[in-house]
Amino acid sequence: MIKIRIGGVPEHFNLPWHLAIEKGKFKALGIEVEWTEFKGGTGAMTKALREDKIDICVLLTEGIITDIYRGNPSKIISQYIKTPLIWGIHTSSSNSLDSHKDIFDKRFAISRIGSGSHLMPIVDAQSKGKEIMENQFHIIKNLDNALTSLTAMETDVFYWEKFTTKPYVDNGTLKRIAQFATPWPCFVMAATDKVIAEYPEVLTKILRTIHNETALFMEDSQAIYKVSERYNQKYEDVERWYHSTEWATDGWVSDKMIQSVLFTLKKTGILSEDDSHTELIWKRK
């Protein structure tokens, strides 16, 4: 039995992974999957990849591209979600801020430098001809700490996946003042160069298994109910999310998509225009 350590956020997007594990699909192939949840999101996972604490993770496209350019010894091995991520733009319910156009000089709660909650405000600002200074970002590590920070008025703005945060909007802890769609498919799978070199056949089996599971999940008449129950979300909210989300059912990663992300990351200054070409995608034989 070969053990492969996989990481992902504790969100509804990753339910197909949990279903495949529970059904014993990986064990049937001689693979022991050790799943770790990262409440800190993409920034926490890129750090874990660098430190050899996980072998594979499911994370934001722009986050792993940025970190590979900054030296992360990993590669993108597959698309995971083919549709954009819808970011809710939040503030505390007691904060007087109530307009999207007024947020860009405020204090931003982010999980980590390089995380989606850090990169997306920059992309959003740049698309509107605005600029956010680095001293406006305050690291809070995870959603729980963001709720505390926003409620205490230590920070003003927080970008996070809108359906994950909706229960806090519904109960009055947060108010969502706008939303922003990632201008590319949102989640990919990445693996360390080490595991790619040592177990390429195992990675191929894992990818085939999860792609099969995502295909089944998109055809499952009970999928919305399962997500609603497991993640404590309203059925009607999950219904809207499910019908606006498409999972990948093969390992293809579009070169055009990668180039579009790189263009935006360089235009926003997240990456330097001088950054040289870096191998980003595992080219399977």
N, C-alpha and C positions, 0 to 999 in steps of 0.2 A: 504494500500500500504506500503510495507516494503522497506526502502531505503538501498541499498548496495553500498558502495563506492569502485570503482575498479580503479586500476592504471596500466599504461603501457607506454612504450616509444612511441614517435610520429613517428613510423616507419611502413612500409608496412606489417610487420608480423601481426599487430593487426587489419587489415582491417575487418576480419570477425566479430570482436566485434562491430565495428561501424555499419556494415551492419545489424547485429541483433538488435542493439539499434534503428536504423532508421526504421526498419520494425515493431517495436513495439512488438517484441517477448517476451521481459522480462515483459513489462507492461501487456501483456495479461495474465501473470501468477501472477499478483499482486505484481510485483517487480519493484521498481524504481531504475535504475542503474545510478549512478553518476560517470561518467568517468573523470579521471584526468590524464593528460599527464605529464610525468616526463622526461624532457630533460637531467637530470643528470643521468639517467639510473638506473641500479640495486642498486647501493649504496644509491641513493636517495629514492628508494622504500623500501629497508629494514629499513631505518630510519623512513619512514612514517608508516610502519607496527608497529615498536616499539612504536611510539608516538601515536598510535591509530588514525591516520589521514586517513587511508584507511583500508578496510576490506579484500580485495583480490587484488592481483597484478599478472601481467605476467612478469616474470623476469628470469635472467640467472640461470641455474641450479646450477652452482658452487657457485654463489654469495649467493643464499638463503641457501644452505647447510652450507656454511661457517658461515653465520650469525646466523642460528639456533644453531650451535655448540657454538657460542659466546653469546648465551642467548636470541636471538630473540624469543618471545613467539608466534611462528607461526608453521604451518605445510605445507608441500607440499600436495596439494589436487588433482593434475592431471598433466600429461604431457601436453604440449601445442604444441611444435614443436618437431617432432621426428628425424629430421635430424640435423647434426652439423651446427654451425654458422661459416661462413667464415669471418674471421677478415682480413681487409686490414691493412697492416703495412705502415704507412704514415710518410712523412716528408714534410717540406716546399719545394716548387719548387725551391727556391733559396738556399736551404741547399745542401752542397756538398756530403752529405751522400747518397750513392746509392747502398749499398750492405747489405743484411740481416745479414751476418756474422759480420758486423761491428757495429751493433746497441747496443750491450749489455753493453757498458760502457758509453752510452750517457744519456741525460736527457729525461725522459718519461712524457708526459702529460697524466694525468688520471683524470677521472671525480670525483672519491672519493676513499678513501681507502676501499677495499673490493668490488669494482666494477669490471666488466669484463675487463675494460681497465687497471686495476691494476693487476688482477689475471692472465690474459692471457700472458702478457710479462714474468711473473715469470715461468709459466708452459712452455712456449716456450723456455726460457733460460735453464731451468732444463733439458728439453729433448735434448738439445745440449751440455750439460755438462758445461753450463755457470751459472753465478750468477749475479743478479742485487741487488744492495744495496738500502736500504730504502731511503737514501738521494738523490737517482737518480729520485725519483718520485715527481712530482709537480702537485698539485691539481688545476684543471681548471674548474671543475663543469659540463661543458657541451660542446657539439660540437662547438657551436659558439665561446666560449672562447678558445677552442683548436686551431681553425683557427687563432685567433688573436695571441696566444702564439707561435705557430709554425712560423707564418709569421714574427713575431718580433724576431725570433731566441732565444726566452727565453727557449724553449724546442726543442727537436730534433725528437722525435718519438711519434707516436700516433696510438694505436690500436682501430679500430672501424669497425662496420659491413661494408663490402666492397661496397655494392650497395647503402647504405645510403650516403657514402662519394664520390661515383663515380662522381656526378656532379661537385664536387670541384677538382677532378682529371682532368676531361674533360676541365674545364675552366682555368686550370693552377695554381690554388691556392695551390694544393697539388700534390705530386707525390707519387705513391704507389710503394714501393721498393720490397714488398713481400706480401705474405698472409699466414695465419695460421688457420687451421681448428680446432675448439674445438673437443677434442677426445671423445665426447659423445653428446646425444641429447641436444639442446641448451636452449630451453625455457620451463619452467614449470609454473604452477599456484600455488600460495601459499595464505593461509588465516590465519588470526590471530586465536589463540586458543579461544579468546573471541567469535568471530562470529561462529566458529565451534561449540562451546558449546551452543550458543543461537539459532542458525538457521541452524541446519544440513539439514533439509528438503529443505530449501531455497537454500542452496549451491548445493544440488543434482539437483534441478531444473535448476539452472544456468549452471551447468556443462553439463547437458543433452542438454540444448539449444545451448550452444556454440559449443559442439561437433557436433550437427546437422548442425550448420551453417558452421563449417569448412569442413564438408563433402560436403555440397552444393558448397562451394567456390572452392574446388578441382575439381568439375565437371562443373564449370561455364565457358562456352566458352568465356565470356567477362571479366574474372577475370584479365587477363594481361592488357587489356585496362583500366579497372577501377583503377588498381594500378598505371599505367603510368600517367593517368590523375590526380589522387588525390595527388600523391606524386612527381609530376613533374620530372619523370624519363623517360629516353629513352625506347621506347617499346622493343627494342632488349635486353636491359639490364634486364628489368623486365622479359622478356621471359626466359632468362637464369636462373634468380633467381627462378622464379615460378616453373620451371621444375626440380630444384634441392632441392625443399623444400616440406616436407610432414608434414601436421598438424595431431595432434592426434584426433581421433574420439571416444575415450573412455577415462576413467579416470585412466587406468592402468599405474602404475609407476614401472619400473623394479628394483627389489632389486639388481640385478647384476650391473645395471647402477649406482645406488647409491654407491655401494661398489667400483666401478672403480673410481668414482669421489673422494671419500674419500681417496683411495689409492694415487691418484695423489696429492691431497691437502696436505696430510701428507708427501709425498716424497719431495715435493717442500718447505716444512716448513711453508706453509700457515696455516695449522693446526698442532698442536703438536702430536707426536706419542702417547703421554700419554692421549690425549683427550678421555674421556670415551664415551661409546655409548649413543647417544641421539636419542630420537624418532623423526623421520624426516617426516614420511608420515601419513596422516590422513587415518586410517583404517575404512572405512565406513561399517556400519552394514547392 
